Amino acid sequence: MCVIGSLPELERYYDAVPRSAARVEEVGPFSVFVGTGAWPYYARPRLGFDGEIAAADIEAVRERQRSLGVPEAFEWVHETTPALRDVVRAAGLEVLEAPLMVLDRSVWRAPEPPSGVTLRVLDADDGALAAARAVQNVGFGAAGTAAGPEGFSERDASTDEDGLDFTRERLRRGVSVMVVAEGEYGPAATGMHQPVDGVTEVVGVATLPAVRRQGLGGAVTGALVEDALTRGVETVFLSAGSEEIARVYARLGFKRIATACIVG
């Protein structure tokens, strides 16, 4: 199992993974990742930096992000840079504190999908890819885990050609892996992982609100983990969007080791 001592490994991953779709500018103690595709990125404390970060450093990054027309976004691990949270909050920014969780392989058991649902990995030319991307758009547009009215008609009405092309290119390059859960009406839940040098993060797990609370998100997560393990990945981790979501992942075998701080 990955423990607190493995946080440097996750820091190396956090620095490496955006580079497949972003260029990097160094602004003071921060690395500012500027997306070159459809996904926006963020600023992180520079890999290996262990000095103090001041309010002026935060403002310098925000000013540069504004000049570039990109989101004023920051991400970091609280246990790695513990003083940063208060500095960011003093700058008037809201900080989401997300449980940072790593898979304990000794207790991992992939959950079974609900009856009538199949799970599979999508390739770049799969006909279901557009609908799977639309599931993410609809699911993240209705935040949280509660059921809601948005379902298959909203999925079918959603369009995102730039995001679709970007995702297709990443799947083709192998820098992202996408799993879809399909039922009678096609894709209902989906998610991704992004392997780099034996580490991967589970990201973008989304379920159509109309079919939430049926085990689809857990099933997708399980399929992503299984895919990662077959690829020889040693460390699988994720950031849970809330304590409620963290409890779901804990039942699958993920253990909280730290707190991911997210702004923007």
N, C-alpha and C positions, 0 to 999 in steps of 0.2 A: 504493500500500500504506500502511496505517496503521503508524506507527513510534512510538518512545517519546514523541515530542512530542505524540502524540495521546492520551496518558493523561488529560489534562484533559477531553477529549471523553467518554471512558469514565466518568470520575467524574460528569460531568453526567448521563449515562445512568443510572448506578447510583442517583443521587438521584431521578431522575424516574420510573423504571419501577415501583417499588413503590407509588407514589401512586395507581395505578389500582385498588388493592385494599387499601390500608392508610391509616390516619391516622398523623400524625407528631407525636412528642413530642421536644422538645429537652431532653436531660439532659446538662448540662455541655458538653463538646466533641462529643457524639454526637447524631445523629438516630436516634431509636428508632422503627422502623416497626412499627406494631401492626396486624396483619392484620384486615380487616373481612369476610373470607370464609374459605374452607376452607384457604388456604395460610398457613403461618406465615412471618414475616419475621424481621428481624434489626436490630441496631444497626450504624451505620457512622459513621466520623468525619464531622462536619458538613461539607457542601460548602464548600470554600474554607478550612477551618481548617488552619493551619500552625503551631500552637503545640505545647507539650508536653502529653502525656497521662500522667496519674499513675495509680498503683494505685487511689487513691480514686475516680477517675473510672470505672474499670472496675467497681468494687464498687457505685457508685451506679446504674449501668445495670443490673447484675444484680439489685440489690434492686428496682428498678422493674419489671423483667421478671417477677420472682417475684410481685410484688404483682398484676400483671396476669394471671398464669397463662399466660404465653407462654414459649416456649423461651428459655433464656439463650444467645442466638446473636449472633455478631458476624461481620462481613465487612469486608474492606478490601483495598486493593492495597498490597503491601509497598513498592514503589518510590515510592508517593505518601506513605505514612506509615511510614517504615522503622523507627522506634523502637518502634512499637506491638507488634510481635511479641514482643519480650522482656518487655514489661510484662504482656502477656496470659499468657504462659507462667509468669511469676513469680506470677501469681494462681492458678496450678494448673490452667489450662485447656489442653486439647490443641488445637493448631493444625494444620489440614490445609493444606499448601502445594500449590496446584493451578496447573499451568502456565496462564497467561493467554495466549490465542492469538487472533490476528486474521487474517482471510482476506487472502491475497495474490492479488488478482484477476488479476495478470499470469500466474500459473501455474495458476489454477483450471480444473479440468475435472471436471464432475459425473460420478461413477462410475455405471456401468450397474448396474441391480438384478440380483440373481441370477435365473436362469431360473425362470419360473413365478411370479414375484413382480411385483405392480403397486404403484405408488406414487401416492397422490392426497392432495389437501388436503381435510380434512373441514370441513363447515359445522356449525352448531349443531344442526341437526335430522337429521344423518346417523345412520342406524341402526347404524353401526359404532362410534359414539363411545363407548358404554359399554365395549365390548370393548377399544378402544384405551386408555382410561383404566385398565382392568384390567391391560393389558400393562405399563403403567408401575408399577402397584402390585406386580405379581409381579416384574418386572425389578429394581426398586430394593430389593425385599426380599431379593434374592440378589445382593449387591454384587460388583463386579468384572466381568471379561470372560470368565471361564472358563465352559464349558458346564456344565449341571447338569440335574437331572431335571425341574425345574418347566417345565411347558409349557401346552398348550391347556386341559387339564382344570382346572389351577390358575387359569388366566385366567378360565374360565367360572364358577368358584366364587367369584371375588373380587367383592365388592360395595363400593361407595363412593358412596352417593347424594349426599352433600354435595359431594364432590369432582367428581362428574359434573355436578351442577347449576352449580357454580362455573365449571367449564371451559366448559360450554355458554354461560353468560352472557358469558364473556370472548371466546369465538369470535364471538358475536353482536355484541359491541361492537367487534370488530376489534383488540383490544389483545393478543390471542394468535392465532397461526396454528398449526394442528396438521396434521401429515402422518402418514399411516399406510402401512406396508408390509403388503400382504395376499397370502396364498397360498391354497392349497387349503382350509385350515381358518380362513380369516379373518385378522384382525390378528395379526401376529407381532412387529412392531416399530413404534415410534412416536417422535415428538419434536415440539418446538414452537420457535417463535421469537416474540419480543415486540418489534415495531418501535416506536421513538419517535424522531421528528425525524431521520430518516436514519441511525439506528443501530439494530442489533438484536443480541440475544444468542440463540444456539442453546442451548436448555435441555431437560431432561427426555427426552433420547434414551435409550430403553430397548428391550431385546430380550428376549424370553422365553428363559431360560437353555437350554432344550432345543434351540433353533435358533441359538445363538450361533456365532460364528466362521464365518459364511457370507456376510458382507458386508452384512447387513441394516442395521446401525447406520450404516455408511458411506453406504449408499444413501439412508436417511432424511435424514441430514445433508445430502447432496447436494441432495435435493429441497427441503429447507428453505432452503438457500442460494439455489437457483434461484428459489424463490418470493420471497425477500427482494429479490433483484436486479431481478426484474420489477416490484416495488413501488417501485423507485427508491432502495432503501437503499444507502448509500455504504460503511458500515462494518459488517461482520459479525464477531462475535467469540464466544468461548466459553471456559469454564474446564474443563480436562480433569481428571478425577478422580484420575489417576495418570500417572506418566511413560509407562507402557505405553499408556494410552489416548491420551496426547499424541502418541505415535509414529503411531498410526492417523490422527489428525487431520492430522499433518504430511504424510502421504502424499497427503492430499486438497488440500493447498495452504495450510494454516494455519501461521502463523509465531508462535513464542513471543516475546512482547514484555515480559512481566513475570510476577509471581506473585500470584495471588489467595489471600488468607489467609481461612480459613473456620473458625469455631468453632460447634459445635452442629449 
